Amino acid sequence: MSELHLWLRHEARTTERRTPIVPDDARRLVGNGVELTVEESPQRVFPIEEYEAAGCRVAPAGSWVTAPRDAVVLGLKELPAGPAELTHRHILFGHAYKGQPGAAGLLRRFAAGGGTLFDLEYLVDDTGRRLAAFGFWAGYLGAALAVLQHRGRLRAPLTPTTKEELDEILKPAADDAEFTGLVIGALGRSGRGARVAFTAAGVDPTCWDLAETRDLDRHALLEHDVMVNAVLATTPVPPFLRQQDLDTPDRRLRTLCDVTCDVGSPLNVLPVYDDTTDWDEPVRRLRAAPPLDLIAIDNLPSLLPLESSADFSAALYPHLLDFGVAGPWGRCLDRFRQACREHGLAEGEFHEGEFHEGEFHDH
């Protein structure tokens, strides 16, 4: 592996408590010759002292904008609005390749500065399977919040917790009425997490996946009390719910959680809302009579920051050791270049020696 300087940035979003690299894996990276700079962060679940003890350098929050140009800036969620020109290589969940709001603007910033986006959503193996993901915890929390809302026990604002504490809260009380649950995308990471939460709540959910969504029975969908969507569409499919479905007089569905939160994308399978919810106001009422409540929080795993960060870091760590080598990172680069071309943007001036033309093919 060539010399690598990783720069772990502070997350601009105040409710983002996760980290892509935990201190134990930071120590392993440093031990393998990686230079690791970690920005101070008031909300990161791990204190900066643990990274210092792991051999990392410490930098002020937001100082990545003046980091050496060869540094690879590592984060999770969206970048702050500035600077207008992004000169570094960035690793994060960009949400910029499926027509989401703000996607073109983000790509223009990379094109303007000659930087590169390595989108973690597209860090995949030869079969297209994600190599590092928060999906299980997103599904678990999505179903957990939906259950608590349906039972009238969800309290806002939301605050981070642990799985043990949440499992205890999910246990059904003697006076809890029975209800039916549905998980769509039940065989994926998020779907498995949702099923675990339903089980902890004493509910045996209906499980749908490709076979059931290929010829969707919307009447059967609306017959469930609580629905959790864990499907991230990569190609256009008919929506699972439409506005007219919400106005069906005999609709039994009362609580809807969209784990995917693909709002604004033409691939959105739940085009019945136009904005996400958040920790302060986690629930939005879509219909008054009969009532239908929506939960659509796009950083659910941050509510379990210790567990979700540890799992993600363990999966990402070995691939960081191979950064700049053909394979998953090459596929990320290909997808970035393709997105730039789709938006009519000139490709950035990639760092000399990072990749070479001809190593990768467009997918």
C-alpha positions in Angstrom: 0.0 0.0 0.0 1.3 3.5 -0.9 1.5 6.1 1.9 -2.0 7.2 2.9 -3.0 10.2 4.9 -6.6 9.9 6.1 -8.3 12.9 7.6 -11.4 12.0 9.8 -13.6 15.1 9.7 -16.1 16.4 12.2 -19.7 15.8 11.0 -21.5 19.1 10.4 -24.9 17.7 11.4 -25.5 18.2 15.1 -27.4 14.9 15.5 -24.6 12.8 13.8 -22.8 11.0 16.6 -21.4 8.1 14.5 -17.9 7.7 13.1 -16.7 5.6 10.2 -13.5 4.7 12.2 -13.6 3.8 15.9 -10.5 4.3 18.0 -9.5 0.6 18.0 -9.5 0.5 14.2 -7.7 3.9 14.1 -4.9 2.2 16.2 -4.7 -0.6 13.7 -4.5 1.8 10.7 -1.7 3.8 12.4 0.0 0.5 13.1 -0.1 -0.3 9.4 1.6 2.9 8.4 -1.5 5.1 7.8 -1.2 8.7 8.8 -4.5 9.5 10.5 -5.6 13.0 11.5 -8.8 13.3 13.5 -10.8 16.4 13.9 -12.2 17.4 17.3 -15.9 16.9 17.4 -18.3 17.8 20.3 -20.8 15.2 19.3 -18.8 12.2 18.1 -19.6 9.2 20.4 -15.8 8.6 21.0 -13.8 11.4 22.7 -10.8 12.8 20.9 -8.5 11.5 23.7 -9.2 7.9 22.6 -7.9 8.8 19.1 -4.9 10.6 20.5 -4.1 7.5 22.5 -4.3 5.4 19.3 -1.6 7.5 17.7 -3.7 9.9 15.7 -2.9 13.6 15.1 -5.6 16.0 16.3 -7.0 18.9 14.3 -9.7 21.5 14.9 -13.2 20.8 13.6 -13.7 21.8 10.0 -10.0 22.1 9.3 -10.1 19.6 6.4 -10.7 22.5 4.0 -7.0 23.5 4.5 -5.6 19.9 4.9 -2.8 18.9 2.6 -4.1 18.2 -0.9 -3.0 14.5 -0.8 -5.1 13.9 2.3 -8.2 11.7 1.9 -11.1 13.3 3.8 -13.2 10.6 5.5 -16.7 11.3 6.8 -20.3 9.9 6.7 -23.0 12.5 6.0 -23.3 15.6 4.0 -20.5 18.2 3.7 -21.1 21.8 4.8 -22.2 24.3 2.2 -18.7 25.6 1.7 -16.2 25.7 0.2 -17.5 26.0 -3.4 -14.5 24.2 -4.8 -13.7 20.7 -3.3 -10.0 19.9 -4.0 -9.6 16.7 -1.9 -10.5 13.1 -2.4 -13.6 12.6 -0.1 -15.1 9.4 1.2 -18.7 9.7 2.4 -22.3 8.9 1.6 -22.8 11.5 -1.1 -26.4 10.8 -2.2 -25.6 12.4 -5.5 -26.1 9.7 -8.2 -29.9 9.2 -8.3 -31.2 12.7 -9.0 -31.6 13.7 -5.3 -32.0 17.3 -4.4 -28.6 19.0 -4.3 -26.9 16.3 -6.2 -25.9 18.4 -9.1 -24.6 21.1 -6.9 -22.3 18.7 -5.0 -20.9 17.3 -8.1 -20.2 20.8 -9.5 -18.2 21.5 -6.4 -16.0 18.5 -7.0 -15.6 19.4 -10.7 -14.7 23.0 -9.8 -12.0 22.0 -7.4 -10.7 18.9 -9.1 -11.6 16.7 -6.2 -13.1 13.2 -6.2 -16.1 11.6 -4.5 -15.7 8.0 -3.4 -19.3 7.3 -2.4 -19.6 4.7 0.3 -22.9 3.5 -1.1 -21.0 2.4 -4.2 -18.2 0.6 -2.3 -19.2 -2.8 -3.5 -17.8 -6.2 -4.4 -17.8 -7.9 -7.8 -21.5 -8.8 -7.3 -22.6 -5.3 -6.3 -23.0 -6.1 -2.6 -22.2 -3.3 -0.3 -18.9 -3.8 1.7 -19.6 -1.4 4.5 -23.1 -0.4 5.5 -25.3 0.7 8.4 -28.3 -1.1 7.1 -29.0 -3.5 9.9 -29.1 -0.7 12.5 -31.2 1.5 10.3 -33.8 -1.2 9.9 -33.7 -2.1 13.6 -34.2 1.5 14.6 -36.8 2.2 12.0 -39.0 -0.7 13.1 -38.4 0.1 16.8 -39.5 3.7 16.4 -42.5 2.6 14.4 -43.6 0.2 17.1 -43.2 2.8 19.8 -45.2 5.4 17.9 -47.9 2.9 17.2 -48.1 2.0 20.9 -48.1 5.7 21.9 -44.8 5.5 23.6 -42.5 7.4 21.3 -41.1 10.6 22.9 -39.5 13.5 21.2 -36.9 14.8 20.9 -35.2 11.5 20.3 -31.9 10.8 22.1 -29.2 8.3 21.5 -29.4 5.0 23.5 -28.1 1.4 23.4 -29.7 -1.7 22.0 -30.1 -3.2 25.4 -32.1 -0.2 26.6 -34.2 -0.1 23.4 -35.0 -3.8 23.5 -36.2 -3.3 27.1 -38.5 -0.5 26.0 -39.8 -2.5 23.1 -41.1 -5.4 25.3 -44.9 -5.5 25.1 -46.8 -4.4 28.1 -49.8 -6.3 29.4 -52.2 -3.7 28.1 -50.7 -3.4 24.6 -53.1 -4.2 21.8 -51.9 -6.7 19.2 -51.1 -5.3 15.7 -49.8 -6.5 12.4 -46.4 -5.5 11.0 -45.0 -5.6 7.5 -41.4 -5.4 6.4 -40.7 -4.8 2.7 -37.2 -5.7 1.7 -37.1 -8.3 4.5 -34.1 -10.3 3.2 -31.7 -7.4 3.1 -29.5 -5.9 5.9 -32.1 -3.3 6.8 -34.9 -5.8 6.6 -33.2 -8.2 8.9 -32.7 -5.4 11.4 -36.4 -4.5 11.2 -37.4 -8.1 11.8 -35.2 -8.2 15.0 -36.9 -5.1 16.4 -40.4 -6.5 15.6 -39.4 -9.7 17.4 -38.2 -7.8 20.4 -41.6 -6.1 20.4 -43.4 -9.4 20.4 -44.6 -9.0 16.8 -44.1 -11.6 14.0 -44.1 -9.4 10.9 -45.2 -10.3 7.4 -42.0 -10.4 5.3 -41.9 -9.3 1.7 -39.0 -9.2 -0.7 -38.4 -9.3 -4.4 -41.1 -12.0 -5.1 -43.8 -10.0 -3.4 -42.9 -6.6 -4.7 -42.6 -7.8 -8.3 -46.4 -8.0 -8.4 -47.3 -5.8 -5.5 -50.6 -6.4 -3.7 -51.4 -2.9 -2.4 -54.6 -4.0 -0.8 -52.7 -6.6 1.3 -50.1 -3.9 2.1 -52.8 -1.5 3.4 -54.2 -4.3 5.6 -51.2 -4.1 7.9 -51.1 -1.7 10.9 -47.4 -0.9 10.7 -45.2 -0.9 7.7 -41.4 -0.6 7.4 -39.8 0.0 4.0 -36.3 -1.2 3.8 -36.0 -1.3 0.0 -33.4 0.9 -1.7 -34.3 0.9 -5.4 -31.5 1.1 -8.0 -33.8 0.9 -11.0 -37.3 2.4 -11.5 -40.1 0.3 -10.0 -43.8 1.1 -9.5 -44.2 2.9 -6.2 -45.3 0.8 -3.2 -47.7 3.6 -2.0 -49.3 6.4 -3.9 -51.3 9.4 -2.7 -54.6 7.8 -3.7 -53.8 4.7 -1.6 -53.6 6.8 1.5 -57.2 7.9 0.9 -58.6 4.4 0.7 -61.5 4.4 3.1 -60.8 1.0 4.6 -57.0 1.5 5.0 -55.8 -0.2 8.1 -52.2 1.1 7.8 -51.6 3.6 10.6 -47.8 3.9 11.0 -45.3 4.0 8.1 -41.5 4.1 8.5 -39.4 4.7 5.5 -35.9 3.5 6.4 -34.5 4.3 2.9 -35.5 8.0 2.8 -35.0 8.3 -0.9 -37.2 11.4 -0.9 -36.7 13.6 -4.0 -35.3 10.8 -6.1 -37.1 9.5 -9.2 -36.4 6.0 -7.8 -38.4 6.7 -4.6 -40.8 3.8 -3.9 -42.8 5.9 -1.4 -43.6 9.2 -3.2 -46.2 10.1 -0.6 -44.1 12.7 1.3 -41.7 15.4 0.2 -39.4 15.9 3.2 -37.7 13.8 5.9 -38.5 14.0 9.6 -35.8 14.5 12.3 -34.9 13.8 15.9 -36.8 16.9 17.2 -40.0 16.0 15.2 -39.7 12.3 14.3 -43.3 11.9 13.2 -45.4 13.6 10.6 -49.1 13.0 10.2 -49.9 12.3 6.5 -53.6 11.8 6.9 -56.0 12.7 9.7 -58.8 10.3 9.2 -58.1 7.5 9.5 -54.7 8.6 10.9 -51.4 7.8 9.2 -48.1 8.7 10.8 -44.8 8.8 8.9 -41.3 8.3 10.3 -38.5 9.2 7.8 -35.2 9.9 9.5 -32.2 9.7 7.3 -29.6 9.0 10.1 -31.3 6.5 12.2 -28.2 4.5 13.1 -26.9 7.6 14.9 -29.4 6.8 17.6 -27.3 3.8 18.4 -23.9 5.4 17.8 -21.6 2.9 19.6 -23.0 -0.3 18.1 -23.5 1.1 14.6 -20.1 2.8 14.4 -18.2 -0.4 15.7 -19.9 -2.6 13.0 -19.3 -0.1 10.2 -15.7 0.6 11.2 -14.9 -3.2 11.3 -16.2 -3.6 7.8 -14.5 -0.5 6.3 -11.1 -0.8 8.0 -9.6 -3.5 5.6 -10.7 -1.6 2.5 -9.0 1.6 3.8 -5.8 -0.4 3.9 -6.2 -1.1 0.2 -7.3 2.5 -0.7 -6.1 3.4 -4.2 -5.9 -0.2 -5.4 -8.1 -1.5 -8.2 -11.3 -3.1 -7.2 -14.0 -1.6 -4.9 -12.4 1.9 -4.9 -12.0 1.7 -8.6 -15.7 1.1 -9.0 -16.4 4.1 -6.8 -14.2 6.2 -9.0 -15.9 4.9 -12.2 -19.3 5.8 -10.8 -18.2 9.3 -9.9 -16.8 9.9 -13.3 -20.0 8.5 -14.9 -22.1 10.9 -12.7 -20.0 13.9 -13.7 -20.5 13.0 -17.4 -24.2 12.6 -16.9 -24.3 16.2 -15.5 -22.2 17.5 -18.3 -19.3 18.2 -15.9 -15.6 17.9 -16.8 -13.8 15.2 -14.9 -11.7 16.5 -12.0 -7.9 16.5 -12.2 -7.3 13.3 -10.3 -4.2 13.1 -8.1 -1.2 12.0 -10.0 -0.4 8.4 -9.1 -3.7 7.7 -7.5 -5.3 5.9 -10.4 -4.2 5.5 -14.0 -6.4 5.6 -17.1 -7.1 2.1 -18.4 -7.2 0.5 -15.0 -10.9 0.6 -14.7 -13.9 0.4 -17.0 -17.1 2.3 -16.8 -20.0 0.3 -15.4 
